[in-house]
């Protein structure tokens, strides 16, 4: 992937997670949303002007987050500017955290591969413009947003028509509504440009390894194709080897890695 393509994809990652509060800072974008996600509570570093030195830039960044009761976090990827930012932050004691691998795939390839992999039991899916009861129930019960539903609600409102919610059920009989089965998994698709990002992928812990994630990926791939979108991407932790293997089996390949640098706390 070229630098231009990496930048396009990094911009998609930034734009796909609109924060509740944003503040431009000489090219950087300071973001704060509350809740558990780093994306909504960190600095996007894809551009930087020349009005501020790095010392001034970091001082203003740290003060902005301190006023909101948080430590500064900066998202660092292959297109981060200014050059050398990662090393400079490390020298200042900023810890490395939140490592992620960006994976991409052609939507048609994902639809083909997930369609050829038959699950051990029937999995029914539905993609909706707004979260239905099953999607919300899983998010509230066992997802990472369980402790902050109001943050998730605000985020979905900001996404508006760019978001779509995929839900999966196990055990629904042929011809019956999916809701007669057991709500098993959820995922969130976020459109930006020629990409559909796959976010918030989650299967209820007791229902894993039964084909739910594959079914959700297929549902989102088919939804993307129906809307004219040909490319998918997702983010996964480098150490989550089972998930990475699953995504590879479904047609995704590694593109690049990024991480965050977090301001050191008081000693």
N, C-alpha and C positions, 0 to 999 in steps of 0.2 A: 504494500500500500504506500502511495506517495505521501509526501508531507502535506500536500493540499488535501488529499483524501483523509488523512489523519486529523487535520484541522477541522474539516467538515464534520467528521464523526464526533470529535471532542465538542464542537459547538452544539451538535445534536444532544449530547449528554447534558450540557449546561441548560439549553433551552427546554429540554423535556422535563425539567424539575423546577418549575417556577416557585420562587421563595415568597413567603408572606411579606417580607421586607427586603428591599434591595437598595444599595447605595453605591453609585459609581465612584471610583477613586482613581483618577488619572489612568483609565483603561481597565483597571481591575473592577470586579463586581463583588461587593460585599453582600452576603446573603444571610438572612436569619429567618427561621420558621418555627423554632421549637421542635419538640418531638425527637425521634431516635435517629433520623438520617443525617449523615454527614453532608450529602449533596445540598440539602436545603439550609445548612448552617455553616457554610464555608465560603472561601473566596475563590471565585473563578478567575484564573490567571492567564487567559488567552490573549490579552492585549495589555500594553503598558505604554503610557506616554513618557515624556521627558520632564514634566513639570516638577516631579518629586524625586528625591534621592531614595535609595532603598531604605535608609534609616528613617526618613520621613514617612515613607509609605507604610512601613511596619508599625511605626509609632501610632499613626492614625488608625490603622487597622486594629491594633490591639486595644486602643481606647474605645473604638466603636463597639467591639464585642464585649469589653468590660462593662460598658453602659447597659448592656443587655444581659449581664450576668453569665457570660460565657467566655471561654478562652478562644483565642483566634485559631482557626484551622484554615489551611490553604490547600486547594486541590492542585496537585503537581502531575503533569503528564508530558508527553513528548513535545507539545507545542507551547509549554509554559514560557512566559516572559516576565521579567527580563531573563536572559540566559544566565545559567549558574545559580538560579534562585534556590534550587534544592540543596546544593552544597552550602549556600549562605545560611539557609535556615537551620541546617544540621549544625553548623558552627555556633549558631545562637542557642542551641539546646532544644530546638523544635524536634519532637519525637516523630518517628515515622509510624503511621497507622493507616488503617482502612485500605489496605492494598486490594486492587481489583484487576482482573483481566477482562478486556473488552473482546467479545467474540461476535463475529458476523456470519450471516448466511443468506443465500438466496431464498426468498420465501417459497418459491416453487420446489426447491430441493428439500426444504423442511417438510412441506406438505407431502411430498412423495415418500420420503423416508419414514415419517411418522405414520403414514397410512399403511406402509408395508410391515410395520412392527405391531403385531396383534397383541393386545394386553391379555392378561390371564382371565379377566372378566370384563363385562360391558362397562364402558365409561361413556357417559353422555355429557356433552358440553353445550354451552350457550355463550354467545358474545353479545353484550348489550351496551348501549351508549351510557347508561347509568348503572351503578351497582345495584343488583337485586338483593333480596333477603339472604340468599345463600352466600353471596360474595361478602356482604356486610357481616354476616354471622361468623364466617371464618376469620375475617380480619379482626373482629372484636374478640374472638376466643383465643386464637393461638398464633396469630401473625405478629410481626415486630411492632405493629401499630396498636396492639391490644391495650397498651397503657395510655395511649394518647389519641383516642378516636376523633377528638375535635381538630387535631392537627391534620389527620387524614381527610376529614370532611372539607377543611379549608383548601387543602391541596387539590382535591378533586374539583372543587368549584373553580379554582384558578385554571385548571386544565381545560374545563368546558368541553367543547366538541373535539378537542384533540385526543381525549382519552376514550378507551373502550375497556370494558370489564368482562373477562372470561371466567366462567364458573364451570366446575365439573362435579358430576354426581356418579356414585357407584351403585350398582344393583338395581337400576331402573329396568323394568321389563320392557320387551319390545312393544313399540307403539304407545307406551304410556308416557305421560309428561316426565321429564327428568327429575322434577321435584319429588317424585315418589321414591326416588333412591336416597342415598345418604350423601349429603353435601361433603365433598372430599377435598376440593382444591380451588384455588383462585389465582389469577394473574391479571396484570394491568398492561394494556398496550398503549403506547404514547406515540403519536404521529408527529414527525417534524421533517419537512422537506421530503426527500425520497426514502426516508427511513421510518420503520416502526420499531420502537424500542420495547423490549419485553422486560417488565419490571414487576416487583412484588410477587414473584412466583412462589407459591406456598401450597404445600399439601399437608393436611392434618397429620400430625406425627404418627398416629396409629394406623393410618391408611396409606403409608408410603410403600414404594416398590410394587405397586399394582397398576401401573400405566397411567396414572393421573397426570403427571407432568408432561408426558408425551402427548396425551390428548389435548392438554391446554396449548402446547406449542403448535399442534396441528390446527386447532381452532383459530389461533391468532394468525398463523400463516395464511390460512384460507380467507380470513377476514381481510388481511392486507392485500392479497391478490384481488379480491372482489372490489376493493377500492382503488386499484391501480398502483399499489405500492409493491415494489419488487424486492426490497432489501430489509432484513431484520438485523437487530443487534441486541445484545444483552450483556450484563455485567455479572461477574462471578468472582468469589474469593479464590486466590491462587491455591490455597490449601484445601478447598472443597473438591477433592478428587472425584467422588461419586457424581457430583453435579457436572463437573467438567467432562467426565466420560460420557454421561447421558447426552449433554449438548453436542458433543462431537459425533455421537451416533446419530443424532438428528440433523447433522449437516453443518454445524457451526464450527468455525475455526478461529484460533487465537489471532488477534491483530496487534494489540499493544497492551501495556500495563500502565496503570497510574496509581497514585497513592495520595495520602494527605500528610501534611506536616502540622502538628499541633503544638501550640505555644506551651512552654513548660509552666507548671503550676508553682505556687509559692513553696519555698523550701522550709 
